[in-house]
Amino acid sequence: MSAPAAQRLIVIVLFEGVDLLDVTGPPEVFSLVRRETGDATGYRVVLAAETAEPVTTAAGVRILPDLTFDEAARSRIDTLLVPGSVEVDDHRRVRALADPAVVDRVRTLATRSRRVASVCVGAHLLAAAGLLDGRRATTHWSTAGQLAEEHPEIEVDPDPIFIREGDVWTGAGISACLDLSLALVAEDFGEELALRVARQLVMYLKRPSGQSQFSVPLEPVSTTRRIEELRHHILRNLAGPLTVPDLAAHAHVGERQLTRIFKTELGTTPSAYVESARVELARHRLESTDATLDRIATTCGFGTVDTLVRAFRRRLGTTPTDYRQRFRTRAATAATAATAVTTATGTATAAATATTVRAAGR
């Protein structure tokens, strides 16, 4: 188990049914540190499980551990990474799992670690181990409600892609494991190296912790048919007036009753839901079109660019312009380039025609 002093030992917890990308994503980030620095400094990543037998992931892929939990517990661990697993019922409802045996192992290994980080729903294991008590934490949006309900002592924030509270980190969605890993690299070796690694991963940018998980507010499905119809009404009429009185009238309920139903069914207020839906539509327009901010603000119901910008800062922790620069699709970029070429060609043709006409006039 001995490793060069310059290397930081990262132990990733393995168990049956673990999410595959939670396990394989972070090592890809850490391996690029050595590639970018060109020397042996960086990280040593090992996979630890209860036994040395292969572990079957949720994807059906079998992974061979490097060492057992007992062996890992005898080491000085720099970073303990805890992935997660879920079960999905017949109604496609997702629930995070926390095997008590794995929780006990995580609790023990955490005492041997400089810092601990959970990937996606791995936060539920940290919570069950008591490592998140009194802390602010995040997890995948689909299980954030479960985490808050089962552990009221934790301040659950389902929006950021990762959160750091002292020496404990929690990450959100599965792909956010890359952002979390990059943040760990930045803490250890600086932002410049983390950005170089991000470029190698063909990531648009190393996203900050405050970056929203996006799309979250539109996902919950109400069990009330009236609210479900109202949600569809909102999505069909985002450019129009969608005030609380308007929505209450459409749903044939009082304003207070509407607010109470939204809180119960969707966990938010009508106004906040409308803003989230408008931000979601604006995101799509920014990613896939070259529409101006004025046009997007109008068609998405914000009215003014200032209102659009404030909503983006509030919901996503960024501006519409920065968002477009980071997440604009290749197709939209190519279309813009083609338009520019066509415009330039048309301008040149018009200029040539004008010259010919002038020459003929002489």
Secondary structure, DSSP 8 states (H G I E B T S, - for coil): ----TTEEEEEEE--TT--HHHHHHHHHHHHHHHHHHTSS-EEEEEEEESSSS-EE-TTS-EE--SEEHHHHHTS-EEEEEE---EEE-TT--EEE---HHHHHHHHHHHTTEEEEEE-GGGHHHHHHTTSSTTSEE---HHHHHHHHHH-TTSEE--SBSEEEETTEEEE-STTHHHHHHHHHHHHHH-HHHHHHHHHHTT-S----TT-B-SSGGG----S-HHHHHHHHHHHH-TTS---HHHHHHHHTS-HHHHHHHHHHHHSS-HHHHHHHHHHHHHHHHHHH----HHHHHHHTT--SHHHHHHHHHHHHSS-HHHHHHHH--HHHHHHHHHHHHHHHHHHHHHHHHHHHHHHHH-
